[in-house]
């Protein structure tokens, strides 16, 4: 598993072909997790260690997040742990 950072540029950022090659998952803080190095090179992503990526996620989440949307009553306190 590799960890990357880059801003989502919108349509075409992750294509069906990208996900067919290897799933690309997005996390708070513009962190992306995938084994698809071709996708990472195409979008200009910067590889990070897991610890660096986890720190970016931790900094992006301020203690509470919602599992199913902000109006769902699904608030969870704590942190999000990268795979």
C-alpha positions, -999 to 999 in steps of 0.1 A, spaced: 0 0 0 13 34 -9 3 68 4 1 100 -17 -9 136 -14 -23 158 -42 -54 180 -46 -84 165 -64 -87 183 -97 -123 172 -105 -136 151 -134 -110 127 -146 -89 128 -115 -97 91 -108 -110 73 -139 -128 39 -141 -96 25 -157 -76 38 -127 -98 20 -102 -99 -11 -124 -61 -12 -123 -59 -7 -85 -85 9 -62 -77 46 -53 -92 57 -20 -94 93 -8 -90 104 28 -92 138 45 -62 161 40 -59 153 3 -44 119 12 -48 91 -14 -41 54 -8 -34 30 -37 -9 6 -52 -16 23 -86 17 42 -92 6 49 -128 -23 70 -115 -1 87 -90 24 98 -117 -4 109 -140 -19 133 -114 14 144 -100 9 130 -65 37 130 -40 44 98 -21 44 99 17 52 74 44 22 60 63 32 81 93 33 113 72 0 105 56 -16 97 90 -4 130 104 -20 149 74 -53 130 80 -52 137 118 -46 174 111 -75 176 87 -100 160 111 -107 180 142 -119 155 167 -154 148 153 -166 135 120 -198 120 106 -200 84 93 -231 92 71 -233 129 67 -236 159 90 -274 156 95 -275 119 100 -268 118 138 -238 96 131 -211 118 148 -180 99 159 -153 114 181 -117 102 176 -94 97 147 -95 81 113 -68 54 109 -54 48 75 -52 12 63 
